[in-house]
């Protein structure tokens, strides 16, 4: 008989990311949270990652806190990069990220 349920959450990969394996690796190394790339379960899992909720509730809460902190830190860094690049371009005419050939 097929199982009628599972103890996992399937979460869509944030839009700015295009590689679930890299996203899961970054989260593991930078936030200490283990996620599973959905693509290992077949093409229907692409653009998703899986979170196991079989662990004790307190561990899940801690993992989610770390994940939220990690995402917020990335957003802050991106905001600062964008803000400083806009100021630099405005003040110097240098386009940050432009390649000189």
Contact map, one row per residue, 1 for C-alpha under 8 A:
11100000000000000000000000000000000000000000000000000000000000000000000000000000000000000000000000000
11110000000000000000000000000000000000000000000000000000000000000000000000000000000000000000000000000
11111100000000000000000000000000000000000000000000000000000000000000000000000000000000000000000000000
01111100000000000000000000000000000000000000000000000000000000000000000000000000000000000000000000000
00111110000000000000000000000000000000000000000000000000000000000000000000000000000000000000000000000
00111111000000000000000000000000000000000000000000000000000000000000000000000000000000000000000000000
00001111100000000000000000000000000000000000000000011100000000000000000000000000000000000000000000000
00000111110000000000000000000000000000000000000001111100000000000000000000000000000000000000000000000
00000011111000000000000000000000000000000000000001111000000000000000000000000000000000000000000000000
00000001111100000000000000000000000001000000000111100000000000000000000000000000000000000000000000000
00000000111110000000000000000000000000000000000111100000000000000000000000000000000000000000000000000
00000000011111000000000000000000000000000000001110000000000000000000000000000000000000000000000000000
00000000001111101101000000000000000000000000001110000000000000000000000000000000000000000000000000000
00000000000111111000000000000000000000000000000000000000000000000000000000000000000000000000000000000
00000000000011111100000000000000000000000000000000000000000000000000000000000000000000000000000000000
00000000000001111100000000000000000000000000000000000000000000000000000000000000000000000000000000000
00000000000011111111001000000000000000000000000000000000000000000000000000000000000000000000000000000
00000000000010111111000000000000000000000000001000000000000000000000000000000000000000000000000000000
00000000000000001111111000000000000000000000001000000000000000000000000000000000000000000000000000000
00000000000010001111111100000000000011100000011110000000000000000000000000000000000000000000000000000
00000000000000000011111110000000000110000000000000000000000000000000000000000000000000000000000000000
00000000000000000011111111000000000000000000000000000000000000000000000000000000000000000000000000000
00000000000000001011111111100000000000000000000000000000000000000000000000000000000000000000000000000
00000000000000000001111111110000011110000000000010000000000000000000000000000000000000000000000000000
00000000000000000000111111111000000000000000000000000000000000000000000000000000000000000000000000000
00000000000000000000011111111110000000000000000000000000000000000000000000000000000000000000000000000
00000000000000000000001111111111111000000000000000000000000000000010010000000000000000000000000000000
00000000000000000000000111111111111000000000000000000000000000000000000000000000000000000000000000000
00000000000000000000000011111111100000000000000000000000000000000000000000000000000000000000000000000
00000000000000000000000001111111000000000000000000000000000000000000010000000000000000000000000000000
00000000000000000000000001111111100000000000000000000000000000000110010000000000000000000000000000000
00000000000000000000000000111111110000000000000000000000000000100100000000000000000000000000000000000
00000000000000000000000000111011111000000000000000000000000000100110000000000000000000000000000000000
00000000000000000000000100110001111100000000000000100000000000000000000000000000000000000000000000000
00000000000000000000000100110000111110000000000011110000000000000000000000000000000000000000000000000
00000000000000000000100100000000011111000000000011100000000000000000000000000000000000000000000000000
00000000000000000001100100000000001111110000110111000000000000000000000000000000000000000000000000000
00000000010000000001000000000000000111111101111111000000000000000000000000000000000000000000000000000
00000000000000000001000000000000000011111111111110000000000000000000000000000000000000000000000000000
00000000000000000000000000000000000011111100100000000000000000000000000000000000000000000000000000000
00000000000000000000000000000000000001111111100000000000000000000000000000000000000000000000000000000
00000000000000000000000000000000000001111111110000000000000000000000000000000000000000000000000000000
00000000000000000000000000000000000000101111110000000000000000000000000000000000000000000000000000000
00000000000000000000000000000000000001101111110000000000000000000000000000000000000000000000000000000
00000000000000000000000000000000000011111111111110000000000000000000000000000000000000000000000000000
00000000000000000001000000000000000011100111111100000000000000000000000000000000000000000000000000000
00000000000110000111000000000000000001100000111110000000000000000000000000000000000000000000000000000
00000000011110000001000000000000000011100000111111000000000000000000000000000000000000000000000000000
00000000011110000001000100000000001111100000101111100000000000000000000000000000000000000000000000000
00000001111000000000000000000000001111000000000111110000000000000000000000000000000000000000000000000
00000001111000000000000000000000011100000000000011111000000000000000000000000000000000000000000000000
00000011100000000000000000000000001000000000000001111110000000000000000000000000000000000000000000000
00000011100000000000000000000000000000000000000000111111100100000000000000000000000000000000000000000
00000011000000000000000000000000000000000000000000011111000000000000000000000000000000000000000000000
00000000000000000000000000000000000000000000000000011111101100000000000000000000000000000000000000000
00000000000000000000000000000000000000000000000000001111111100000000000000000000000000000000000000000
00000000000000000000000000000000000000000000000000001011111110000000000000000000000000000000000000000
00000000000000000000000000000000000000000000000000000001111111000000000000000000000000000000000000000
00000000000000000000000000000000000000000000000000000011111111100000000000000000000000000000000000000
00000000000000000000000000000000000000000000000000001011111111110000000000000000000000000000000000000
00000000000000000000000000000000000000000000000000000000111111111000000000000000000000000000000000000
00000000000000000000000000000000000000000000000000000000011111111100000000000000000000000000000000000
00000000000000000000000000000001100000000000000000000000001111111110000000000000000000000000000000000
00000000000000000000000000000000000000000000000000000000000111111111000000000000000000000000000000000
00000000000000000000000000000000000000000000000000000000000011111111100000000000000000000000000000000
00000000000000000000000000000011100000000000000000000000000001111111110000000000000000000000000000000
00000000000000000000000000100010100000000000000000000000000000111111111000000000000000000000000000000
00000000000000000000000000000000000000000000000000000000000000011111111100000000000000000000000000000
00000000000000000000000000000000000000000000000000000000000000001111111110000000000000000000000000000
00000000000000000000000000100110000000000000000000000000000000000111111111000000000000000000000000000
00000000000000000000000000000000000000000000000000000000000000000011111111100000000000000000000000000
00000000000000000000000000000000000000000000000000000000000000000001111111110000000000000000000000000
00000000000000000000000000000000000000000000000000000000000000000000111111111000000000000000000000000
00000000000000000000000000000000000000000000000000000000000000000000011111111100000000000000000000000
00000000000000000000000000000000000000000000000000000000000000000000001111111110000000000000000000000
00000000000000000000000000000000000000000000000000000000000000000000000111111111000000000000000000000
00000000000000000000000000000000000000000000000000000000000000000000000011111111100000000000000000000
00000000000000000000000000000000000000000000000000000000000000000000000001111111110000000000000000000
00000000000000000000000000000000000000000000000000000000000000000000000000111111111000000000000000000
00000000000000000000000000000000000000000000000000000000000000000000000000011111111100000000000000000
00000000000000000000000000000000000000000000000000000000000000000000000000001111111110000000000000000
00000000000000000000000000000000000000000000000000000000000000000000000000000111111111000000000000000
00000000000000000000000000000000000000000000000000000000000000000000000000000011111111100000000000000
00000000000000000000000000000000000000000000000000000000000000000000000000000001111111110000000000000
00000000000000000000000000000000000000000000000000000000000000000000000000000000111111111000001100000
00000000000000000000000000000000000000000000000000000000000000000000000000000000011111111100000000000
00000000000000000000000000000000000000000000000000000000000000000000000000000000001111111110000000000
00000000000000000000000000000000000000000000000000000000000000000000000000000000000111111111111100000
00000000000000000000000000000000000000000000000000000000000000000000000000000000000011111111111100000
00000000000000000000000000000000000000000000000000000000000000000000000000000000000001111111110000000
00000000000000000000000000000000000000000000000000000000000000000000000000000000000000111111100000000
00000000000000000000000000000000000000000000000000000000000000000000000000000000000000011111110000000
00000000000000000000000000000000000000000000000000000000000000000000000000000000000000011111111000000
00000000000000000000000000000000000000000000000000000000000000000000000000000000000000011101111100000
00000000000000000000000000000000000000000000000000000000000000000000000000000000000010011000111111000
00000000000000000000000000000000000000000000000000000000000000000000000000000000000010011000011111000
00000000000000000000000000000000000000000000000000000000000000000000000000000000000000000000001111100
00000000000000000000000000000000000000000000000000000000000000000000000000000000000000000000001111110
00000000000000000000000000000000000000000000000000000000000000000000000000000000000000000000000011111
00000000000000000000000000000000000000000000000000000000000000000000000000000000000000000000000001111
00000000000000000000000000000000000000000000000000000000000000000000000000000000000000000000000000111
